Amino acid sequence: MRLNKLDSNFLRYLVESQVAPGERLPTLTQIGQELGVSVGKLREQLEIARSLGLVSVRPRVGIVREPFDFSQAVLAGVLFGLGSGEAHFKQFSDLRQAIEVNFWDTAVRNLTPDDKQKLQQLVDKAWTRLKGNPIHVPNEEHRQLHLTIFSRLDNPFVKGMLAAYWDAYEASELTRFSPYSYWLEVWSYHERIVAAIVADEFDEGLALLAAHFDLLPTQPELPISNNDR
């Protein structure tokens, strides 16, 4: 693979030296001597690698190679685009929906019995939270249900993009003020989607998945102020 487009001595070193996830790297001084690059320049490039989640710096251990996680590379750009107004959450949501629809069949056919049991448990836990006293919105269950459905895909780019979506979804607060009826309808769909997966009715599950996308608001709902009452 040609690495001339990878404009970082440090990242090229990670690739060319084939440092495995979990392995400790030499010091920046040692790497700099090997590459003929200043420690100051490498330190700047190290911070970029850390922001991408490719390495960590641990006390009394040093620099450690971390597993590749595409969500870390994507998320900063997504959040910047949303925060600056140069991109909109609906655009990213449309991309996520296209990914889930197109990878649905492969994803659900690879799920194990344990995965299906986990999906059922997530639905049960979500209903417990929604019908409890006090009521709690099952945000984490929402995230985990969708990510579990696609967890067996052998594609780090797809899985990373979906993980980044849920971080952006949380940051957008798109459904923060959604009414209780919204969550009841969403989880009614989730329950039916999971039932279809468990029954190996994959086409029915896909139809339900696509239909439930229409429930997502395109803009955050605002709370009603006293002046609006």
C-alpha positions as CSV (number, residue, x, y, z in Angstrom):
1,M,0.0,0.0,0.0
2,R,1.3,3.5,-0.9
3,L,1.4,5.7,2.2
4,N,2.4,9.0,0.5
5,K,-1.1,10.4,1.1
6,L,-0.6,9.7,4.9
7,D,0.9,13.0,5.8
8,S,2.4,12.0,9.2
9,N,5.7,10.4,10.0
10,F,4.3,9.0,13.2
11,L,1.3,7.3,11.5
12,R,3.4,5.9,8.7
13,Y,5.7,4.5,11.4
14,L,2.8,2.8,13.0
15,V,1.8,1.2,9.7
16,E,5.2,0.3,8.4
17,S,6.5,-1.1,11.8
18,Q,3.3,-3.3,12.1
19,V,2.8,-2.4,15.7
20,A,-0.1,-4.6,16.9
21,P,-2.9,-3.3,19.1
22,G,-1.8,-3.5,22.8
23,E,1.9,-3.3,22.0
24,R,4.1,-0.7,23.5
25,L,5.9,1.7,21.2
26,P,9.5,3.0,21.6
27,T,9.9,6.5,23.0
28,L,9.6,9.5,20.7
29,T,13.3,10.0,21.0
30,Q,14.0,6.5,19.7
31,I,11.4,6.8,16.9
32,G,12.8,10.2,16.0
33,Q,16.3,8.8,15.7
34,E,15.1,6.0,13.6
35,L,13.1,8.3,11.2
36,G,15.4,11.3,11.3
37,V,12.5,13.5,12.6
38,S,12.6,15.9,15.5
39,V,10.9,14.9,18.7
40,G,8.9,18.2,18.6
41,K,7.4,17.3,15.3
42,L,6.6,13.7,16.4
43,R,5.0,15.0,19.6
44,E,2.6,17.1,17.5
45,Q,1.8,14.1,15.3
46,L,1.4,11.9,18.4
47,E,-1.4,14.2,19.6
48,I,-3.2,13.7,16.3
49,A,-2.9,9.9,16.5
50,R,-4.3,10.1,20.1
51,S,-7.3,12.2,18.9
52,L,-7.9,9.5,16.3
53,G,-7.9,6.8,19.0
54,L,-4.9,5.0,17.4
55,V,-2.6,5.3,20.4
56,S,-2.8,6.1,24.1
57,V,-0.2,7.4,26.5
58,R,-0.3,5.6,29.8
59,P,1.6,6.6,33.0
60,R,4.6,4.3,33.7
61,V,3.9,2.5,30.4
62,G,4.4,4.9,27.6
63,I,2.9,5.0,24.2
64,V,0.6,2.0,23.4
65,R,-1.0,1.1,20.1
66,E,-4.8,0.9,20.4
67,P,-7.2,-1.0,18.1
68,F,-8.5,0.8,15.0
69,D,-11.8,2.4,15.7
70,F,-13.2,4.3,12.7
71,S,-15.8,6.1,14.9
72,Q,-12.9,8.1,16.5
73,A,-11.7,9.3,13.2
74,V,-15.2,10.3,12.0
75,L,-16.7,11.8,15.2
76,A,-14.6,14.9,15.5
77,G,-15.4,15.9,11.9
78,V,-19.1,15.2,12.3
79,L,-19.4,17.2,15.5
80,F,-17.5,20.1,14.0
81,G,-19.7,20.2,11.0
82,L,-22.9,20.1,13.1
83,G,-21.6,22.7,15.5
84,S,-20.5,25.1,12.8
85,G,-23.7,24.7,10.9
86,E,-21.9,23.6,7.7
87,A,-23.6,20.2,8.0
88,H,-26.9,19.1,9.4
89,F,-27.9,16.2,11.6
90,K,-30.5,15.0,9.1
91,Q,-27.8,14.6,6.5
92,F,-25.8,12.3,8.8
93,S,-29.0,10.6,9.8
94,D,-29.9,9.9,6.1
95,L,-26.4,8.3,5.7
96,R,-26.9,6.1,8.8
97,Q,-30.3,5.0,7.6
98,A,-28.9,4.0,4.2
99,I,-26.1,2.1,5.9
100,E,-28.5,0.2,8.1
101,V,-30.9,-0.6,5.3
102,N,-28.2,-1.8,2.9
103,F,-26.3,-3.9,5.5
104,W,-29.4,-5.2,7.2
105,D,-29.7,-8.6,5.6
106,T,-26.0,-9.5,6.1
107,A,-26.1,-8.2,9.7
108,V,-29.2,-10.1,10.9
109,R,-28.2,-13.4,9.3
110,N,-25.0,-13.3,11.2
111,L,-26.6,-12.8,14.6
112,T,-26.1,-15.6,17.2
113,P,-28.8,-16.9,19.6
114,D,-27.0,-15.0,22.3
115,D,-27.2,-11.8,20.3
116,K,-31.0,-12.3,19.8
117,Q,-31.4,-12.9,23.5
118,K,-29.5,-9.7,24.2
119,L,-31.9,-7.8,21.9
120,Q,-34.9,-9.2,23.7
121,Q,-33.4,-8.2,27.0
122,L,-32.7,-4.7,25.8
123,V,-36.4,-4.4,24.7
124,D,-37.5,-5.7,28.1
125,K,-35.2,-3.3,30.0
126,A,-36.4,-0.4,27.8
127,W,-40.1,-1.1,28.7
128,T,-39.2,-1.4,32.4
129,R,-37.6,2.1,32.2
130,L,-40.5,3.6,30.2
131,K,-43.2,2.2,32.5
132,G,-41.3,2.7,35.8
133,N,-42.0,5.3,38.4
134,P,-40.3,7.6,37.7
135,I,-40.1,7.2,34.0
136,H,-36.7,7.1,32.3
137,V,-35.9,7.4,28.6
138,P,-34.0,4.3,27.6
139,N,-31.3,6.1,25.6
140,E,-28.5,3.6,26.3
141,E,-30.8,0.7,25.4
142,H,-31.7,2.5,22.1
143,R,-28.1,2.8,21.2
144,Q,-27.2,-0.7,22.2
145,L,-30.1,-2.3,20.4
146,H,-29.2,-0.8,17.0
147,L,-25.4,-1.4,17.5
148,T,-26.1,-5.0,18.5
149,I,-28.1,-5.7,15.4
150,F,-25.1,-4.7,13.3
151,S,-22.4,-6.0,15.7
152,R,-21.5,-9.1,13.6
153,L,-20.6,-7.2,10.5
154,D,-17.0,-7.7,9.5
155,N,-16.6,-4.1,8.4
156,P,-14.9,-1.7,10.7
157,F,-16.0,1.3,8.6
158,V,-19.7,0.5,8.8
159,K,-19.5,-0.3,12.5
160,G,-17.5,2.9,13.2
161,M,-19.9,5.1,11.2
162,L,-22.9,3.7,13.2
163,A,-21.1,4.2,16.5
164,A,-20.3,7.8,15.5
165,Y,-23.9,8.3,14.6
166,W,-25.1,7.5,18.1
167,D,-22.5,9.8,19.7
168,A,-23.7,12.6,17.3
169,Y,-27.4,11.7,18.1
170,E,-26.7,12.2,21.8
171,A,-24.9,15.5,21.2
172,S,-27.7,16.8,18.9
173,E,-30.3,16.4,21.7
174,L,-32.7,15.8,18.8
175,T,-35.3,13.9,21.0
176,R,-34.5,15.5,24.4
177,F,-38.0,17.1,24.7
178,S,-39.9,14.4,22.7
179,P,-43.2,13.5,24.3
180,Y,-43.8,10.2,26.2
181,S,-46.0,9.0,23.3
182,Y,-43.0,9.3,20.9
183,W,-40.9,6.8,23.0
184,L,-43.8,4.4,23.4
185,E,-44.2,4.3,19.6
186,V,-40.4,4.0,19.0
187,W,-40.1,1.0,21.4
188,S,-43.2,-0.6,20.0
189,Y,-41.4,-0.7,16.7
190,H,-38.2,-1.9,18.3
191,E,-40.2,-4.8,20.0
192,R,-41.6,-5.8,16.6
193,I,-38.3,-5.5,14.9
194,V,-36.6,-7.8,17.4
195,A,-39.5,-10.3,17.2
196,A,-39.0,-10.4,13.5
197,I,-35.3,-11.0,13.9
198,V,-35.8,-13.8,16.4
199,A,-38.4,-15.4,14.1
200,D,-36.0,-15.1,11.1
201,E,-38.5,-12.9,9.4
202,F,-35.8,-10.7,8.0
203,D,-37.8,-8.9,5.3
204,E,-40.5,-8.0,7.8
205,G,-37.8,-6.7,10.2
206,L,-36.4,-4.5,7.4
207,A,-39.8,-3.1,6.6
208,L,-40.3,-2.2,10.2
209,L,-36.8,-0.7,10.5
210,A,-37.5,1.5,7.5
211,A,-40.9,2.6,8.8
212,H,-39.6,3.5,12.2
213,F,-37.0,5.9,10.7
214,D,-39.9,8.2,9.8
215,L,-40.6,8.7,13.5
216,L,-37.3,10.6,14.0
217,P,-37.9,14.4,14.2
218,T,-35.8,16.5,11.8
219,Q,-35.2,19.3,14.3
220,P,-35.0,19.3,18.1
221,E,-38.3,19.8,19.9
222,L,-38.2,22.7,22.3
223,P,-39.8,22.7,25.7
224,I,-43.0,24.7,26.1
225,S,-42.3,28.0,28.0
226,N,-44.7,29.7,30.4
227,N,-45.2,32.3,27.7
228,D,-46.5,29.7,25.3
229,R,-49.1,28.3,27.6
